[in-house]
Amino acid sequence: MAVVEGLDRDGDGDGVLGLEDLIRLVEDVEDDDKMNDLKEAFKMYEMEGCGIITPLGLKKMLARLGESSWSLQDCKLMIAHFDLNGDGVLDFDEFRLMML
């Protein structure tokens, strides 16, 4: 066990980083890495620079990845499946849900 001074990861407040505390710490770091990866992936698909993924932007990115058989209608249907607010596009939160 490692002594924890001022670190908010000490779940039971005993000043010692136990196994459960360490597991939570590692999971938090992994979550941060996953979030950064998702943000980078979102930027690739969000081609218009307006913070959303449009059906056309999705189609273009899929074509760049070698998936040229996707029609614009296919992309609209895929987006609609994860489009929680019904605006026809994916924002980052909707993209994150789609990817997880």
DAGIJO-V843334 format. One record per pair of residues at least 12 apart in sequence whose C-alpha atoms are under 7 Angstrom apart, sorted by the first residue. I is the first residue (numbers start at 1). J is the second residue. Records with the same first field share a line. If there is no record, write none. Layout:
I=J ; J
This chain:
1=16 ; 17 ; 18
2=16 ; 17
3=15 ; 16 ; 17
4=16 ; 17
9=21 ; 25
38=96
42=92
45=57 ; 58 ; 61
51=91
52=89 ; 90 ; 91 ; 92
53=89 ; 90 ; 91
54=89 ; 90
55=72 ; 75 ; 76 ; 79 ; 89
56=72
58=75
59=72 ; 75
82=94 ; 98
